[in-house]
Amino acid sequence: MTPPLALYIHLPWCRRKCPYCDFNSYPAPAAIPEARYLAALFADLDADCAFLINHRPLSPLQSIFIGGGTPNLFSPAAIAQLLNGIRQRLPCSAAIEITLEMNPGASVMAQLPAYLAAGVTRLSFGGQSFSIRSLKQLGRIHRPRHVLAAVRAAQAAGCRQINVDLMYGLPLQTLAAARADVERLLDLSPSHVSYYQLTLEPNTPFAQSPPPLPAADVSADMGEQGQQLLAAAGLQRYEISAYSRKEAQCRHNLNYWTFGDYLGIGAGAHGKLSTVSGGQVARVIRLAKWPQPTAYLAAHQSGHSQIAHQRELSAADLTLEFALNALRLTAGVDVTLFQQRTGLAAEHLSAARAGAQAAGLLDGGAAGRLVATARGLECLNDLLQHFDLS
């Protein structure tokens, strides 16, 4: 069975790099080279489409996710040109989900109708907190009022699929302050919330000079408190850090978590493509593009490949990567999906499943399914060790 297909587009520039962020993003130049970058994206996509056609049947795109960086640094006209160019190159589902990440700010509200008119169907706002102190500590350039105004403007413009990112375990944050953040977010009635703990990622300013974070047990209480508040408001947890109202789950991310295929274009973007033979997955290939925008643009201008790395996944790689994604879902997945998306027999998982079940990290009563227990979700790294066959 041919896996579904999605497209990720990376727009790598931000106004300012946040000290906790380890994403492939860079401070924006005085003038973003929109035209040059769009040309590079289209060349990148053309090459990926040729690669795609040689490896698997062409199926309609189910979702497009424009991430960054801060994608709304690109004008609505540029986003419209980008989406039109994609439609000219690839078939798209009639019900395609198209997400645009946005940083809340004073200039955002006026642009929202134009982004939606360009074809965007889902907006994702990087709110992170409703505390002015916390936002300053995180290096964010917006203020709480900007998040409130942006979400309300999106709703007024007719957008019904709206995600807001919210973090907890912030520097000097108390349990009461974390609760106030969630309650203020819920006043906006978003359809989707990404609620996750601040972590100190390697090679970031926060890792090199750690801020005073809450104790581990306090952060755990914040996470549990947030889950309860979100559930009481009708936002069900369907992935470790994702909560949504009915039928508002992020289909693009679900494709990642169910090990679907996706193209990745733009500086530092990653893709996953399956070679399909006789209706079955035979091989799975990962591709990564040049991460530095200057190198990515230079590759295009010189006519060289924009692919920095390409590799075929081994059976051990496939087992671990499938588990790493699928076991994030609270409902888990059918074991048959492992066979369909990796081309490996279900027996390949037998030892890993038995070990994880014995450790209380995988539900032994979910016949024919891979489902993490509550403890498994909270200790995902421990659970994944059982699926590491390397």
C-alpha positions as CSV (number, residue, x, y, z in Angstrom):
1,M,0.0,0.0,0.0
2,T,1.4,3.4,-1.0
3,P,1.8,5.7,2.0
4,P,0.0,9.1,1.9
5,L,2.0,12.1,0.9
6,A,2.5,15.5,2.5
7,L,4.8,18.5,1.9
8,Y,6.8,20.5,4.4
9,I,8.3,23.9,3.4
10,H,10.9,25.6,5.5
11,L,11.2,29.4,5.5
12,P,14.3,29.8,7.7
13,W,14.4,33.5,8.9
14,C,13.3,35.1,12.2
15,R,13.4,38.6,13.4
16,R,15.5,37.4,16.3
17,K,16.8,34.0,17.4
18,C,15.3,32.9,20.8
19,P,17.8,31.6,23.3
20,Y,15.9,28.2,23.8
21,C,15.5,27.5,20.1
22,D,17.5,24.7,18.3
23,F,15.5,24.9,15.1
24,N,17.2,25.6,11.8
25,S,16.5,29.3,11.8
26,Y,18.5,32.5,11.3
27,P,18.1,36.2,12.0
28,A,16.5,37.8,9.0
29,P,18.5,40.1,6.7
30,A,17.3,43.7,6.2
31,A,15.4,42.5,3.1
32,I,14.4,38.9,2.8
33,P,15.2,37.6,-0.7
34,E,11.7,36.4,-1.4
35,A,12.0,36.0,-5.2
36,R,15.4,34.2,-5.0
37,Y,14.2,31.9,-2.2
38,L,10.9,31.1,-4.1
39,A,12.9,30.2,-7.2
40,A,15.1,27.9,-5.1
41,L,12.1,26.3,-3.5
42,F,10.5,25.6,-6.9
43,A,13.8,24.1,-8.2
44,D,14.0,22.0,-5.0
45,L,10.4,20.8,-5.5
46,D,10.9,20.0,-9.2
47,A,13.9,17.8,-8.3
48,D,11.9,16.1,-5.5
49,C,9.0,15.5,-7.8
50,A,11.3,13.7,-10.3
51,F,12.7,11.6,-7.4
52,L,9.2,10.9,-6.2
53,I,7.9,9.7,-9.6
54,N,10.8,7.3,-9.9
55,H,10.1,5.7,-6.6
56,R,6.4,5.5,-5.9
57,P,3.0,6.2,-7.4
58,L,2.1,9.9,-7.4
59,S,-0.8,10.5,-5.0
60,P,-2.5,13.8,-4.1
61,L,-0.9,15.9,-1.4
62,Q,-3.0,15.6,1.8
63,S,-1.3,18.5,3.6
64,I,1.2,21.3,3.3
65,F,2.9,22.8,6.3
66,I,4.9,26.1,6.0
67,G,7.2,26.3,9.0
68,G,10.3,28.1,10.1
69,G,11.7,30.4,11.2
70,T,8.9,32.9,11.1
71,P,7.0,32.2,7.8
72,N,4.9,35.3,8.1
73,L,8.0,37.4,7.4
74,F,7.1,36.4,3.8
75,S,4.4,38.5,2.3
76,P,0.9,37.1,1.5
77,A,1.7,37.6,-2.2
78,A,4.8,35.4,-1.8
79,I,2.8,32.7,0.0
80,A,0.1,32.8,-2.7
81,Q,2.8,32.4,-5.4
82,L,4.3,29.5,-3.5
83,L,1.0,27.7,-3.1
84,N,0.0,28.3,-6.8
85,G,3.4,26.9,-7.9
86,I,2.9,23.8,-5.8
87,R,-0.6,23.2,-7.3
88,Q,0.9,23.5,-10.8
89,R,3.4,20.7,-10.0
90,L,1.6,18.3,-7.8
91,P,-2.0,17.1,-7.5
92,C,-3.7,18.2,-4.2
93,S,-6.5,16.7,-2.3
94,A,-9.7,18.7,-2.5
95,A,-9.7,18.8,1.3
96,I,-6.0,19.7,1.7
97,E,-4.9,21.1,5.0
98,I,-2.5,24.0,4.5
99,T,-0.8,25.3,7.7
100,L,1.1,28.5,8.1
101,E,3.1,29.2,11.3
102,M,3.0,32.8,12.5
103,N,4.6,34.9,15.1
104,P,2.0,37.1,16.8
105,G,2.7,40.8,16.3
106,A,1.1,44.1,15.5
107,S,1.6,43.6,11.7
108,V,0.0,40.2,11.6
109,M,-3.6,41.1,12.0
110,A,-3.8,43.2,8.8
111,Q,-2.2,40.4,6.7
112,L,-4.4,37.5,8.0
113,P,-7.2,37.8,5.4
114,A,-4.6,37.8,2.6
115,Y,-2.9,34.7,3.9
116,L,-6.3,32.9,4.0
117,A,-7.2,34.1,0.5
118,A,-3.9,32.6,-0.7
119,G,-5.1,29.2,0.3
120,V,-4.0,28.8,3.9
121,T,-6.6,26.8,5.9
122,R,-4.9,26.5,9.3
123,L,-2.9,29.0,11.3
124,S,-0.4,28.1,14.1
125,F,0.6,30.9,16.5
126,G,3.8,30.7,18.6
127,G,2.2,32.2,21.7
128,Q,4.4,30.3,24.3
129,S,3.1,32.3,27.4
130,F,0.8,35.1,28.5
131,S,3.3,36.4,31.0
132,I,5.3,39.5,30.0
133,R,8.1,38.4,32.2
134,S,8.2,34.9,30.7
135,L,8.1,36.1,27.2
136,K,11.0,38.5,27.8
137,Q,13.0,35.6,29.5
138,L,12.3,33.4,26.4
139,G,13.5,36.1,24.1
140,R,10.1,36.5,22.4
141,I,9.5,39.8,20.7
142,H,5.7,39.8,21.1
143,R,3.6,40.5,24.1
144,P,0.4,38.8,25.5
145,R,-1.9,41.3,23.9
146,H,-0.5,40.4,20.5
147,V,-1.4,36.7,20.9
148,L,-4.9,37.6,22.0
149,A,-5.4,40.0,19.1
150,A,-3.9,37.7,16.5
151,V,-6.1,34.7,17.4
152,R,-9.2,36.9,17.6
153,A,-8.4,38.4,14.2
154,A,-7.9,35.0,12.7
155,Q,-11.3,33.9,14.0
156,A,-12.9,37.0,12.7
157,A,-11.4,36.4,9.3
158,G,-13.1,33.0,9.2
159,C,-10.3,30.7,10.1
160,R,-11.6,27.8,12.2
161,Q,-8.4,25.7,12.4
162,I,-6.2,27.6,14.8
163,N,-3.3,26.2,16.9
164,V,-1.6,28.1,19.7
165,D,1.8,26.9,21.1
166,L,2.0,27.2,24.9
167,M,5.1,26.2,27.0
168,Y,5.4,25.3,30.7
169,G,8.3,24.8,33.0
170,L,9.5,28.3,32.2
171,P,12.2,30.2,34.2
172,L,10.9,31.0,37.7
173,Q,7.4,29.9,36.7
174,T,5.1,28.8,39.5
175,L,2.3,26.3,39.3
176,A,-0.2,29.1,39.7
177,A,1.4,31.0,36.8
178,A,1.3,28.0,34.6
179,R,-2.4,27.6,35.4
180,A,-3.1,31.2,34.6
181,D,-1.4,30.8,31.2
182,V,-3.6,27.8,30.3
183,E,-6.7,29.6,31.5
184,R,-6.0,32.7,29.5
185,L,-5.4,30.6,26.4
186,L,-8.7,28.8,26.9
187,D,-10.5,32.1,26.9
188,L,-9.6,32.3,23.2
189,S,-11.3,28.9,22.4
190,P,-8.6,27.6,20.0
191,S,-9.3,24.5,18.1
192,H,-5.9,23.0,18.8
193,V,-3.2,23.5,21.4
194,S,0.4,22.4,21.5
195,Y,1.3,22.3,25.2
196,Y,4.9,21.3,26.0
197,Q,7.6,21.7,28.5
198,L,10.6,23.9,27.9
199,T,13.7,21.8,27.5
200,L,17.3,22.9,27.4
201,E,18.5,21.8,23.9
202,P,22.2,21.4,23.2
203,N,24.1,24.3,21.5
204,T,21.6,26.9,22.5
205,P,22.3,29.9,24.8
206,F,19.9,28.4,27.4
207,A,22.0,25.2,27.5
208,Q,25.2,27.2,27.8
209,S,23.9,29.4,30.5
210,P,20.8,27.7,32.0
211,P,18.1,29.9,33.5
212,P,16.5,29.0,36.8
213,L,13.9,26.4,35.9
214,P,11.2,24.9,38.2
215,A,12.1,21.6,39.9
216,A,11.3,18.5,38.0
217,D,8.3,17.5,40.2
218,V,6.8,21.0,39.9
219,S,7.1,20.9,36.1
220,A,5.5,17.5,36.1
221,D,2.6,19.0,38.1
222,M,2.3,21.8,35.6
223,G,2.0,19.3,32.8
224,E,-0.7,17.3,34.6
225,Q,-2.5,20.4,35.6
226,G,-2.5,21.6,32.0
227,Q,-3.8,18.3,30.7
228,Q,-6.7,18.4,33.1
229,L,-7.6,22.0,32.2
230,L,-7.4,21.4,28.5
231,A,-9.5,18.2,28.8
232,A,-12.2,20.0,30.8
233,A,-12.4,22.6,28.0
234,G,-13.0,19.9,25.4
235,L,-9.4,19.7,24.0
236,Q,-8.5,16.0,24.0
237,R,-4.9,14.9,24.1
238,Y,-4.2,12.8,21.1
239,E,-0.4,13.1,21.0
240,I,2.2,13.7,23.8
241,S,2.0,17.4,23.4
242,A,-1.0,18.0,21.1
243,Y,-4.6,18.6,22.1
244,S,-7.6,19.3,19.9
245,R,-11.3,19.7,19.6
246,K,-13.2,17.1,17.6
247,E,-12.0,16.8,14.0
248,A,-9.4,19.5,14.6
249,Q,-6.3,17.3,14.8
250,C,-3.4,18.4,12.7
251,R,-3.5,16.1,9.7
252,H,0.0,17.0,8.7
253,N,1.5,16.0,12.0
254,L,-0.6,12.9,12.0
255,N,1.0,11.9,8.8
256,Y,4.5,12.1,10.5
257,W,3.3,10.1,13.5
258,T,1.8,7.4,11.3
259,F,5.0,7.2,9.3
260,G,3.5,8.6,6.0
261,D,5.7,10.0,3.2
262,Y,6.5,13.7,2.9
263,L,8.6,15.9,0.7
264,G,10.7,18.5,2.5
265,I,11.8,21.7,0.6
266,G,13.7,24.7,1.8
267,A,16.9,25.2,3.8
268,G,17.4,22.3,6.2
269,A,14.1,20.6,5.3
270,H,13.9,16.8,5.7
271,G,11.9,14.4,3.6
272,K,10.9,10.8,3.7
273,L,10.0,8.8,0.6
274,S,9.1,5.1,0.1
275,T,10.0,3.0,-2.9
276,V,6.9,1.0,-3.7
277,S,7.0,-2.2,-5.7
278,G,4.0,-4.4,-6.3
279,G,1.9,-2.2,-4.1
280,Q,4.3,-2.8,-1.1
281,V,6.9,-0.6,0.5
282,A,10.3,-2.0,-0.5
283,R,12.7,0.8,0.7
284,V,12.4,4.0,2.7
285,I,14.7,6.9,1.9
286,R,15.4,10.0,3.9
287,L,16.7,13.2,2.4
288,A,17.9,16.5,4.0
289,K,18.6,19.8,2.2
290,W,21.5,22.2,2.8
291,P,20.7,23.8,6.2
292,Q,22.3,27.3,5.8
293,P,20.2,29.6,3.6
294,T,23.3,30.9,1.9
295,A,24.4,27.4,0.9
296,Y,20.9,26.4,-0.1
297,L,20.6,29.4,-2.4
298,A,24.1,29.0,-3.7
299,A,23.3,25.3,-4.7
300,H,20.3,26.5,-6.7
301,Q,22.2,29.4,-8.4
302,S,25.1,27.1,-9.4
303,G,22.7,24.3,-10.6
304,H,23.9,21.9,-8.0
305,S,21.7,19.5,-6.0
306,Q,20.1,21.1,-3.0
307,I,20.2,17.7,-1.2
308,A,22.9,17.7,1.5
309,H,22.3,14.1,2.7
310,Q,20.4,11.0,1.5
311,R,20.3,7.6,3.0
312,E,18.2,4.4,2.9
313,L,16.9,3.3,6.3
314,S,17.9,-0.1,7.5
315,A,15.5,-2.5,9.2
316,A,16.7,-1.3,12.6
317,D,16.3,2.3,11.5
318,L,12.7,1.6,10.4
319,T,11.8,-0.1,13.6
320,L,13.0,2.7,15.8
321,E,11.8,5.5,13.7
322,F,8.3,4.0,13.3
323,A,8.1,3.6,17.1
324,L,9.5,7.0,17.8
325,N,6.6,8.5,15.8
326,A,3.7,6.1,16.3
327,L,4.1,5.7,20.1
328,R,3.6,9.5,20.6
329,L,-0.1,9.0,19.8
330,T,-2.2,8.4,22.8
331,A,-4.4,5.9,20.9
332,G,-1.4,4.2,19.3
333,V,-1.6,2.4,16.0
334,D,-2.5,-1.0,14.5
335,V,0.4,-3.3,14.2
336,T,-0.6,-3.8,10.5
337,L,0.4,-0.2,9.9
338,F,4.0,-1.1,10.8
339,Q,3.9,-3.7,8.0
340,Q,2.3,-1.3,5.5
341,R,4.7,1.6,6.2
342,T,8.0,-0.2,6.6
343,G,7.6,-3.3,4.4
344,L,8.8,-5.4,7.4
345,A,6.9,-8.3,9.0
346,A,5.0,-7.8,12.2
347,E,7.2,-10.5,13.8
348,H,10.1,-8.0,13.6
349,L,8.5,-6.2,16.6
350,S,7.9,-9.3,18.8
351,A,10.9,-9.0,21.1
352,A,10.6,-5.2,21.4
353,R,6.9,-5.5,22.3
354,A,7.4,-8.2,24.8
355,G,10.1,-6.2,26.6
356,A,8.2,-3.0,26.6
357,Q,5.1,-4.7,27.9
358,A,7.0,-6.4,30.7
359,A,8.4,-3.0,31.7
360,G,4.9,-1.6,31.9
361,L,5.6,0.9,29.1
362,L,3.4,-0.7,26.4
363,D,-0.2,-1.8,26.8
364,G,-0.3,-5.6,26.8
365,G,-4.1,-5.7,26.6
366,A,-4.3,-3.8,23.3
367,A,-4.6,-6.8,21.0
368,G,-3.1,-6.0,17.6
369,R,-2.1,-2.5,18.5
370,L,0.9,-0.6,19.7
371,V,-0.2,1.6,22.5
372,A,1.9,3.3,25.1
373,T,0.7,3.1,28.7
374,A,0.4,6.4,30.7
375,R,3.8,5.7,32.1
376,G,5.2,4.9,28.6
377,L,4.0,8.3,27.3
378,E,5.7,10.1,30.2
379,C,8.9,8.0,29.8
380,L,9.0,7.8,26.0
381,N,12.8,7.5,25.9
382,D,12.7,4.5,28.1
383,L,9.9,2.9,25.9
384,L,11.9,3.6,22.7
385,Q,15.0,1.9,24.0
386,H,13.1,-1.4,23.6
387,F,12.7,-0.7,19.9
388,D,16.3,0.3,19.3
389,L,17.6,-2.8,17.6
390,S,20.9,-1.3,16.5
